[in-house]
């Protein structure tokens, strides 16, 4: 069974990975989370924001089609 962290880390590519790498160490130093956990949280956050964006775009398109 894959680690939960791997799911969040899968979404980190390009500039998102750079952001996660930059915030991981400072945040991990101030919280009980490890650097990998912080990176996973950042990756999951970016993924959820993408899903939200796509869902709201589809909802707006459907509303516009009905009007």
ABEGO torsion letter per residue (X at the ends): XBBAAAAAAAABBEAAAAAAAAAAAAAAAABABBAAAAAAAAAAAAAAAAAAAAAAAAAAAAAAAAX
